[in-house]
Amino acid sequence: MMASPSPLSYQFVLDAAETVRASQAVARRARRRGLVLALYGICFAPIAVAVVTETVDRVLPPYLLVLAVILVGALAWVPIQRYRLRRLYAETPSLRGLQTYVLNTDQFECANDLSHSTMQWDAFTEVAETSEFFLFYLAKKRAYYLPKTAVGGASEEDRLRQFITSQLGARAHFEH
């Protein structure tokens, strides 16, 4: 009888800025490229029509105002996200302190001093890798993140990739 591999265990402290970056990585993977291109088209189509119909002088001022509002909103997004996360941390005691992820052949466990969650591997739709994180997706826009800094270097990252692939097969997506 073959022994099951020993569990992989990782510890780290949640960080607001890191969580923002992980959230952005989750959002980027969920974003549909066709939708983004369509939005760019919608933004710039009125200018093209105005140029063709020679009504630029009437269309351009309100259009630039709308684009300015969109730009300000886009630039404010990250600071707003950071503010919301700082507030979330202040209001959620279980997010403070040391987080421990334990991965074994049966399940994925997340624990800290105040909470403990256990999920079977089938609960994950996929696990993906970015340059900074391993993202454990429960849904298209919801994922646990494991910072690579908590994993312990390239050889440990390879070990984690092999372990995840053995659990998820084609649902594991890695950069390397």
N, C-alpha and C positions, 0 to 999 in steps of 0.2 A: 504494500500500500504506500502510495506516494504522499509525503507530508505536504500540507498546504503551505504556501509562502507566508512568511511572517508579515504581520500587519505593517503598513507604512504609517508613520505618525509625524505630524508637522504642527509646530506651534508658532503663533505670531500674534501681534497686537493689531487690531483694526485701526486704520489711519484714515482720516477724512479725505485727504488729498488722494491717497491711493485708491480709496473707494470710489471717488469721482472718476479716476482714470479707468478703473475696472467697469464702472457703469457705462462709461463712454464706449469701451470695447464691446460690451454686451449690445449696446444700441447700434454700433456700427455693423455688427454681424447680423442684426435683425433688420437693418435698413434694406429696402429694395432699391437697387440701382436704377431700375426703370422709373420708379416713382421720383427719385431725386432728379433724374434727367428731365422728366416731365415738369417738375417744379421750376427748374431752370428755364425751360421753354416758356412756361407761363409768365415768368418774370421778364423775359426779354422779348417775347412776341409783340407786346404793345409798341415797343420802340420800333421794331421792324415795320409794323403796320403804319406807324406814324411817319416814318421816313418815306415809305412807298406812297402814302396818300398826301404827303407834304403838309402834315398837320403837327409837326414836331413842336412848334412854338406853343400850341394849345395843350398838347398831351404831356410834354416833358415836365413842367413844374409839379403837377399833382403826382405824377409817376415817380419822380425823384423823392418826393415826400414819403410815399409809400415804401420805396426802397430804403430810405433812411430809417424808418420805423422798424422795418424788418432787420436791418443791420444792427441797430441798437439792441433789439431783442436777442439776436444771435450772440452779440458780444456780452450781453448780461447773463447768458445761460449758465456758464461755468461758475461765476460768483454766486448766482442764485442757488445752484446745485450744492455748492460748498456750504452756504448758509443753512440750507435745509438739512444737510447731513450733520452739521455741528449741532443743530437743534435736536435732530433725531438722537444723536449720541447722548445729549444732555438729558433727554426724556426716556431713554431706554437703558436701564442699568446692565442688561445682559450683553450689550455691545461693548462695554468697557472691559479692559483687562485682557488677559491671555486667552486666546482662542486655540483650541486643539482640534485638529482633523485627524481621524484615524480611519484608514482605508484597509479593509480586509476583504477576503474573497466573498464574504456574504453581504457586506454592507459598508456604507459610508457614514461615519459618525462625526458630528460637530458638537463640541462641548466647551463650556466655560464654567466659571464658579456658580452661575445662576441658572444655567439651562443645559439641556442635553437633547439632541435630535439624532435619530437614526433613520436612514433611508436605504432601501434595497437598491441595488444597481439599476434595476428596471425602472426606477423612478426618474432616472436621468434621460433626457431626450438626446443629449450629446455631451461630450467634453471636448473643449477646444483649447488651443494654446495661442497666446499672443507673445510678443517679445517680453512682456512683463508678468503675465499671469497664466494659470490654468483655470479655465472657466467651466464649472460644473452646472450645466443647464437643466433646470426643472421644467422650464417652459421657454418659448422663443425669446422672451424679454426678461427672464428671471434666472439668475445664476448665482451660485456660491463662487467666490474667487479664492484661489490659493496663490499668494505672491511667490514668484520664483525665488525671491530672496529667502523665503522660509524653507525651500526645498533642499538647498545645500550644494549647489554646483552642478556642472554638466553631467557627471556620471550619475548623480542622484536623480536628475531630471530624466535621463534615459531610463533609469529603473522605474520611475513613476510612469513614463509613457508606456513602457512594456506592460506594467501592471494594469493600467487603465485599458489598454488595447485588449488584454486578456479578459477583462470584465465586460467591455462594451463592443468590441469588434469594430464594425463599420461606423459606429456612432462616435468613435474617437477620431478627432481631427487635429493633427499636429503640424507645426511649421517645419519641423526637421524631418 
